[in-house]
Amino acid sequence: MSHAGRQARSVARLAAVQALYQMEVAGVGVEAVVREFTDHRFGRDLEGQRLADADEAFFAEIVRGVVADQGVLDAAIRKRLAANWKLDRLDATVRAVLRCGAFELNAREDVPSEVVIDEYVELAKAFVDAKEVAFVNGALDAVARDLRTA
């Protein structure tokens, strides 16, 4: 994959995390949020700066896939939480990052686990502190072992 293709996928992952967060906090449905991002966010200018291009099909695949497979994904994530923690106690952004990462680990075997984990750890760095980034890294690593060796 070309550098531009990798960058477009990275932008799609970031947008997917943002879309899932928006769905959770605003109660927006999956098709509405996919349409909003596709129509109003991708390929647009923001304050005079052109936003990076996104792999829109990949974005939609992640968002729709997380929603469709949320029960399986949440179960895989829950398995890796401390005994006294519940998924809804996690920060909404961390939940979105974990769900997107778990979706790719579960559904996209063509993407190496290390790439998926690295991408979402880098995204987490933009939103949460180092302790939560370390948690995302460990949780996704464990989820990868569970999902890809099962």
Order of alpha helices (4+ residues) and beta strands (2+ residues): alpha-alpha-beta-beta-alpha-alpha-alpha-alpha-alpha
